[in-house]
Amino acid sequence: KKKLLEELGENRLPYMTPANADFHLLWKTKYSKLIFRQSDTVPEELHQTVQEGFLTLRKHDCFFQDLVRIKGKDFLTPVSRVLIGNPGCTYKYLNTRLFTVPWPTEGYDIKYCSPQIHDACKALIRLNDYLHIEAVKALQGQNLFETKESKDTAVVGREQIATSLVEKGSISKDQSSCASENDYISLKNRTYYNLTLLNYMDPLQMTYLKQEPYFGMGNMAVSWHHDENLVERSTVAVYSYSCEGSAVEESNEQKLQGRDPAVWHVGLKVAWDIETPGLAIPLHQGDFYLMLDDLNMTHQHCVLAGFSPRFSSTHRVADCSRGTLEYIFGQCELALQNLQTDSDLMVLSLKSLETAVVKQVEEIHNEVEFEWLRQFWFQGKRYLKCTDWWLKPMAKLEEFWRKMEIMASGRYLSAN
């Protein structure tokens, strides 16, 4: 990055907006896995409930700036966030673990701090289901995946996917009836969003915003990045709600060459490529876009601030292989298999003192403390403004940690 900026000097790389004649050609040839949908393609009733949900969460002070670590230094994010998703799921970015406010899920007893917060989370799971179907259609439309679905599944499943694609003419009824189980599992893994990271920022309340350094695109709300901790080649869906009319309206004429600074944009560039021009695409109230397949790996994106406040809901297939309660409880049970209690003497003892076994227990002990307990009590407890759902599982994790603390200290232990 330093070398590139030194080479550029006062110059900037070229980029295009819809005002440029070759904008759509560049999009088609270099950014074809970015799918953009304007707000009028989304059901109006869904717009209304989701946007009301955003405002409700904001009213209840459910958005927070995250303290993240970048290159060994701690920073507060300029954007305020809240994570909503599957119960027991977490998402880690920039060395910070976020804990989901669980959306309403069958089989889980979730108590929200108010009925309005419940309704907001319910609206977001509806949006999640809608964007899941749109992602499947987009993948099929670009022939990035062959979809053949037939059997019933829960919530948004194979029959709904197949029906949707048949209606759109993407696949035939014959195709939908001869299903491939592997195809379905792979497709679900790449499009079945398990959480959404909500963002909020009012640019006029910010004392300072970074300038986009390569193209001269203006103020950035979020710097150039790849989204982290995702299932490989999974789709990212972003719904945007810029509160147009509440601050400064879009200007009719662009005073500067390039993007209109009053309007929020998503910026894209090919990663580490100085030959291909970048893109700056305007985002209006209710628009959404999809980053398909490997776009998040081969390209980088940023968010360019407009003048009005903006919410976004960024739906992801988070890699939760090491980020769910089910996983960490399983690890704890594995570690505690090496602990036994003599019920007569009430003495704790280790079943094995083999180096590999003791080392494994201590690794799990550290994981529970540093990846879960410390992360939760440092930042996760603020979600008590939404729900107390996490308190019971964290208390259980603390009990596991105490037992492993005794195992690690060697106090009161005898080896068989």
Phi, psi and omega per residue, in radians:
K1 nan -0.800 3.129
K2 -1.053 -0.775 -3.113
K3 -1.077 -0.735 -3.136
L4 -1.131 -0.776 -3.121
L5 -1.145 -0.640 3.084
E6 -1.132 -0.684 -3.130
E7 -1.200 -0.632 -3.141
L8 -1.229 -0.646 -3.092
G9 1.077 -2.195 3.119
E10 -1.501 -0.136 -3.132
N11 -1.407 2.889 3.099
R12 -2.358 2.648 3.089
L13 -1.261 2.681 -3.136
P14 -1.335 2.607 2.984
Y15 -2.546 2.866 -3.074
M16 -2.208 2.617 3.002
T17 -2.115 3.037 3.105
P18 -1.000 -0.281 3.129
A19 -1.295 -0.308 -3.135
N20 -1.449 2.474 -3.078
A21 -1.076 -0.636 -3.068
D22 -1.677 0.237 -3.081
F23 -1.011 -0.899 -3.059
H24 -1.223 -0.558 3.067
L25 -1.148 -0.758 3.102
L26 -1.090 -0.762 3.118
W27 -1.023 -0.841 -3.076
K28 -1.128 -0.635 -3.023
T29 -1.577 -0.571 -3.031
K30 -2.035 -0.269 -3.076
Y31 -2.334 0.598 -2.985
S32 -1.148 -0.350 -3.124
K33 -1.543 0.146 2.947
L34 -1.693 2.088 3.127
I35 -1.907 2.254 -3.095
F36 -2.088 2.356 3.107
R37 -2.248 2.242 3.107
Q38 -1.337 2.829 -2.982
S39 -1.063 -0.505 -3.075
D40 -1.254 -0.100 3.075
T41 -1.524 -0.179 -3.100
V42 -1.727 2.413 3.109
P43 -0.958 2.337 -3.068
E44 -1.050 -0.659 -3.124
E45 -1.130 -0.603 3.099
L46 -1.197 -0.760 3.033
H47 -0.888 -0.880 -3.016
Q48 -1.078 -0.835 -3.082
T49 -1.198 -0.674 -3.138
V50 -1.184 -0.785 -3.111
Q51 -1.185 -0.615 3.025
E52 -1.121 -0.647 3.106
G53 -1.096 -0.762 3.075
F54 -0.963 -0.888 -3.074
L55 -1.131 -0.620 3.089
T56 -1.099 -0.829 -3.135
L57 -1.111 -0.636 3.088
R58 -1.158 -0.760 -3.134
K59 -1.062 -0.621 -3.118
H60 -1.568 0.224 3.079
D61 1.001 0.818 -3.109
C62 -1.684 0.014 3.104
F63 -1.765 2.390 -3.072
F64 -2.387 2.522 2.964
Q65 -1.314 2.423 3.139
D66 -1.680 2.486 2.983
L67 -1.595 1.976 -3.068
V68 -2.093 2.794 -3.141
R69 -1.975 2.153 3.112
I70 -2.199 2.071 3.130
K71 0.903 0.786 3.054
G72 1.412 0.001 -3.140
K73 -2.039 2.550 -3.124
D74 -1.649 2.385 -3.136
F75 -2.402 2.554 2.923
L76 -1.523 2.312 3.128
T77 -1.197 2.435 3.074
P78 -1.179 -0.446 3.137
V79 -1.611 2.404 3.047
S80 -1.591 2.530 -2.970
R81 -2.435 2.799 2.918
V82 -2.600 2.438 -3.120
L83 -1.790 2.227 3.124
I84 -2.230 2.366 -3.112
G85 3.095 -2.722 -3.104
N86 -1.069 2.419 3.115
P87 -0.989 2.356 3.093
G88 1.427 0.097 -3.096
C89 -1.708 2.531 3.054
T90 -2.229 2.882 3.122
Y91 -2.435 2.256 -3.079
K92 -1.985 2.276 3.042
Y93 -2.539 2.473 3.128
L94 0.836 0.800 3.077
N95 1.146 0.271 3.107
T96 -2.055 2.210 3.110
R97 -1.673 2.165 3.057
L98 -1.770 2.530 -3.105
F99 -1.939 2.276 -3.056
T100 -1.173 2.399 2.735
V101 -1.326 1.992 -3.018
P102 -1.185 2.339 3.029
W103 -1.434 2.787 -3.055
P104 -0.974 2.133 -3.039
T105 -2.371 2.268 -3.137
E106 -1.040 2.366 3.125
G107 1.618 -0.065 3.141
Y108 -2.081 2.366 3.094
D109 -1.626 1.731 -3.061
I110 -2.004 2.041 3.128
K111 -1.798 2.088 3.126
Y112 -1.656 2.754 -3.104
C113 -1.240 -0.324 3.079
S114 -2.743 2.702 3.072
P115 -1.048 -0.525 -3.120
Q116 -1.172 -0.667 3.092
I117 -1.176 -0.676 3.043
H118 -0.999 -0.818 -3.111
D119 -1.124 -0.648 3.124
A120 -1.128 -0.769 3.125
C121 -1.167 -0.624 3.095
K122 -1.134 -0.686 3.105
A123 -1.101 -0.643 -3.101
L124 -1.285 -0.539 3.064
I125 -1.269 -0.516 3.033
R126 -1.158 -0.769 3.075
L127 -1.084 -0.681 3.123
N128 -1.037 -0.803 3.122
D129 -1.110 -0.712 3.135
Y130 -1.100 -0.808 -3.109
L131 -1.210 -0.521 3.053
H132 -1.049 -0.833 3.127
I133 -1.113 -0.720 3.124
E134 -1.100 -0.632 3.113
A135 -1.151 -0.721 3.103
V136 -1.072 -0.789 3.124
K137 -1.062 -0.750 -3.091
A138 -1.154 -0.738 3.105
L139 -1.082 -0.766 3.131
Q140 -1.156 -0.677 -3.125
G141 -1.112 -0.499 3.121
Q142 -1.714 0.155 -3.119
N143 0.970 0.589 3.095
L144 -1.538 -0.144 3.095
F145 -2.797 2.416 3.053
E146 -1.613 2.107 -3.066
T147 -1.927 2.187 3.098
K148 -2.398 1.761 -3.003
E149 -2.088 2.624 3.061
S150 -2.624 -0.728 -2.954
K151 -1.388 2.735 3.130
D152 -1.254 2.513 2.948
T153 -2.446 2.974 -3.094
A154 -1.350 2.698 3.041
V155 1.033 -1.794 3.114
V156 -1.888 1.803 -2.945
G157 -2.173 -2.833 -2.993
R158 -1.117 -0.737 -3.106
E159 -1.121 -0.742 -3.138
Q160 -1.140 -0.723 3.100
I161 -1.079 -0.858 -3.102
A162 -1.087 -0.788 3.135
T163 -1.037 -0.779 -3.138
S164 -1.051 -0.766 -3.089
L165 -1.253 -0.610 3.088
V166 -1.119 -0.768 -3.140
E167 -1.055 -0.630 -3.134
K168 -1.414 -0.135 -3.116
G169 1.404 0.218 -3.111
S170 -1.293 -0.633 3.093
I171 -2.388 2.844 3.136
S172 -1.589 2.884 3.090
K173 -1.125 -0.598 3.110
D174 -1.105 -0.740 3.122
Q175 -1.094 -0.742 -3.067
S176 -1.199 -0.368 -3.106
S177 -1.547 -0.299 3.129
C178 -1.863 1.359 -2.961
A179 -1.347 2.633 2.991
S180 -1.971 2.044 -3.101
E181 -1.051 -0.721 -3.132
N182 -1.119 -0.704 3.095
D183 -1.048 -0.762 -3.105
Y184 -1.120 -0.807 -3.111
I185 -1.073 -0.767 -3.132
S186 -1.140 -0.745 3.127
L187 -1.091 -0.789 3.135
K188 -1.059 -0.733 -3.120
N189 -1.080 -0.469 -3.070
R190 -1.692 -0.173 -3.056
T191 -2.325 -0.149 -3.034
Y192 -1.551 1.528 -3.037
Y193 -1.087 2.247 3.139
N194 -1.785 -0.051 3.098
L195 -2.891 2.871 2.999
T196 -2.339 2.375 3.067
L197 -1.721 1.946 3.138
L198 -1.533 2.417 -3.140
N199 -2.149 2.576 3.039
Y200 -2.511 2.411 3.006
M201 -2.717 2.423 2.995
D202 -1.922 1.817 -3.044
P203 -1.040 -0.544 -3.094
L204 -1.248 -0.249 3.088
Q205 -1.615 -0.080 -3.103
M206 -1.585 2.270 3.129
T207 -1.310 -0.451 -3.107
Y208 -2.680 2.372 3.008
L209 -2.253 2.442 3.121
K210 -1.112 2.564 3.024
Q211 -1.539 2.438 3.083
E212 -1.106 2.157 -2.898
P213 -1.518 -0.409 -2.978
Y214 -1.662 -0.696 -3.009
F215 -1.915 -0.215 -3.063
G216 1.258 0.708 -3.091
M217 -1.413 -0.151 3.124
G218 1.822 -2.715 -3.054
N219 -1.165 2.371 3.098
M220 -1.893 2.326 2.960
A221 -1.500 -0.651 3.108
V222 -2.335 2.229 -3.090
S223 -1.255 2.987 3.130
W224 -1.025 2.344 -3.106
H225 -2.894 2.876 2.819
H226 -1.776 2.478 3.024
D227 -1.196 2.391 -3.049
E228 -1.682 2.887 2.885
N229 1.032 0.714 -3.138
L230 -1.970 2.711 2.987
V231 -1.081 2.381 -3.055
E232 -0.989 2.329 3.107
R233 1.073 0.409 3.103
S234 -1.461 2.712 -3.121
T235 -1.441 2.471 2.989
V236 -1.934 2.282 3.127
A237 -2.046 2.337 -3.080
V238 -2.246 2.073 3.059
Y239 -1.771 2.272 -3.015
S240 -2.018 2.360 3.086
Y241 -2.333 1.547 3.053
S242 -1.554 2.221 -2.987
C243 -1.382 1.185 -3.084
E244 -1.107 2.388 -3.112
G245 1.731 -0.354 -3.123
S246 -1.489 -0.297 3.123
A247 -2.283 -1.631 -3.106
V248 -2.139 2.215 3.138
E249 -1.241 2.786 3.055
E250 -1.030 2.362 3.120
S251 -1.311 2.494 -3.124
N252 -1.242 -0.574 3.133
E253 -2.127 2.325 3.123
Q254 -1.351 2.062 -3.108
K255 -1.322 -0.495 -3.125
L256 -1.925 2.643 3.044
Q257 -1.209 2.349 -3.097
G258 1.895 -2.561 -3.030
R259 -1.369 2.699 3.062
D260 -1.303 2.064 -3.066
P261 -1.180 -0.256 3.135
A262 -1.377 -0.317 -3.002
V263 -1.867 2.382 3.037
W264 -1.160 2.506 3.108
H265 -2.393 2.700 2.859
V266 -1.775 2.277 3.102
G267 -1.808 2.487 3.102
L268 -2.331 2.572 3.020
K269 -2.608 2.692 3.023
V270 -1.284 2.259 -3.045
A271 -1.044 2.247 3.051
W272 0.950 0.717 3.123
D273 -2.249 2.128 3.136
I274 -1.839 0.101 -3.139
E275 -1.635 -0.660 -3.064
T276 -1.476 2.203 3.093
P277 -1.058 2.639 3.076
G278 -1.444 3.013 3.077
L279 -2.125 2.515 2.973
A280 -2.275 1.951 -3.023
I281 -1.933 2.152 -3.116
P282 -1.162 2.498 3.133
L283 -2.054 2.084 3.107
H284 -1.946 3.017 -3.059
Q285 -0.972 2.024 3.060
G286 1.579 0.007 3.049
D287 -1.249 2.704 2.976
F288 -2.494 2.755 3.097
Y289 -2.443 2.748 -3.116
L290 -2.141 2.323 2.994
M291 -1.823 1.849 -2.978
L292 -1.565 2.686 2.895
D293 0.962 -2.140 -3.057
D294 -1.702 0.243 -3.086
L295 -1.002 -0.693 -3.129
N296 -1.136 -0.384 3.136
M297 -1.577 -0.676 -3.062
T298 -1.510 -0.357 -3.109
H299 -2.154 2.868 2.992
Q300 -2.085 2.705 3.103
H301 -2.369 2.745 3.060
C302 -2.430 2.945 3.082
V303 -2.065 2.170 -3.085
L304 -1.770 2.154 -3.011
A305 -1.283 2.455 2.950
G306 -1.689 -2.658 -3.134
F307 -1.745 -0.436 -3.038
S308 -1.650 2.783 3.041
P309 -1.089 2.643 -3.111
R310 -2.504 2.395 2.939
F311 -1.870 2.649 2.941
S312 -2.516 2.658 3.074
S313 -2.133 1.940 -3.035
T314 -1.879 1.829 -3.011
H315 -1.564 2.284 -2.996
R316 -2.372 2.688 2.942
V317 -1.735 1.502 -3.070
A318 -1.220 2.463 3.042
D319 -1.337 1.743 -3.067
C320 -1.776 0.372 -3.116
S321 -1.025 -0.497 3.093
R322 -2.181 0.397 -3.003
G323 -2.277 0.412 3.099
T324 -2.114 2.794 3.051
L325 -1.060 -0.679 3.124
E326 -1.001 -0.739 3.126
Y327 -1.126 -0.906 -3.015
I328 -1.239 -0.570 3.039
F329 -1.133 -0.665 3.093
G330 -1.096 -0.695 3.089
Q331 -1.111 -0.735 3.135
C332 -1.091 -0.774 3.130
E333 -1.095 -0.632 3.081
L334 -1.094 -0.789 -3.133
A335 -1.138 -0.710 -3.053
L336 -1.341 -0.109 3.020
Q337 -1.107 -0.364 -3.142
N338 -1.544 0.095 -3.129
L339 -1.991 2.310 3.050
Q340 -2.373 2.682 -3.119
T341 -2.042 2.223 3.012
D342 -1.392 1.831 -3.015
S343 -1.111 -0.484 -3.132
D344 -1.326 -0.841 -3.083
L345 -1.595 -0.153 -3.082
M346 0.950 0.728 3.136
V347 -1.927 2.288 3.054
L348 -1.461 2.438 3.108
S349 -2.509 2.715 3.065
L350 -1.613 2.387 3.101
K351 -1.235 -0.569 -3.090
S352 -2.480 2.474 3.027
L353 -1.933 0.300 3.104
E354 -1.088 2.463 -3.058
T355 -0.981 -0.783 -3.091
A356 -1.099 -0.681 -3.117
V357 -1.223 -0.821 3.139
V358 -1.090 -0.709 3.129
K359 -1.103 -0.734 3.129
Q360 -1.077 -0.752 3.129
V361 -1.068 -0.757 -3.111
E362 -1.191 -0.595 3.076
E363 -1.117 -0.724 3.111
I364 -1.188 -0.707 3.085
H365 -0.966 -0.832 3.126
N366 -1.171 -0.673 3.132
E367 -1.082 -0.779 3.128
V368 -1.066 -0.758 -3.082
E369 -1.252 -0.894 -2.960
F370 -1.551 -0.510 -3.115
E371 -1.612 -0.326 -3.051
W372 -2.142 -1.139 -3.023
L373 -1.108 -0.891 -3.120
R374 -1.121 -0.725 3.139
Q375 -1.097 -0.733 -3.099
F376 -1.182 -0.847 -3.054
W377 -1.307 -0.272 3.058
F378 -1.409 -0.797 -3.072
Q379 -2.232 -0.493 -3.040
G380 -1.202 -0.490 -3.064
K381 -1.150 -0.328 3.133
R382 -1.118 -0.374 -3.139
Y383 -1.254 -0.039 3.048
L384 -1.087 -0.255 3.037
K385 -1.184 -0.335 -3.121
C386 -1.814 -0.825 -3.063
T387 -2.845 2.705 3.079
D388 -1.760 0.323 -2.995
W389 -0.977 -0.614 -3.041
W390 -1.347 -0.246 -3.014
L391 -1.109 -0.760 -3.121
K392 -1.135 -0.881 3.119
P393 -1.100 -0.579 3.119
M394 -1.229 -0.589 3.056
A395 -1.129 -0.674 3.089
K396 -1.132 -0.720 3.099
L397 -1.108 -0.657 3.105
E398 -1.099 -0.655 3.097
E399 -1.131 -0.761 3.086
F400 -1.045 -0.737 -3.109
W401 -1.090 -0.722 -3.134
R402 -1.072 -0.723 3.115
K403 -1.129 -0.725 3.119
M404 -1.221 -0.497 3.069
E405 -1.103 -0.733 3.095
I406 -1.146 -0.736 3.122
M407 -1.069 -0.691 -3.087
A408 -1.300 -0.575 -3.069
S409 -1.327 -0.456 -3.129
G410 1.441 0.085 3.130
R411 -1.315 2.412 3.069
Y412 1.093 0.404 -3.032
L413 -1.944 2.539 2.971
S414 -2.370 2.381 3.136
A415 -1.542 2.445 3.087
N416 -1.288 nan nan
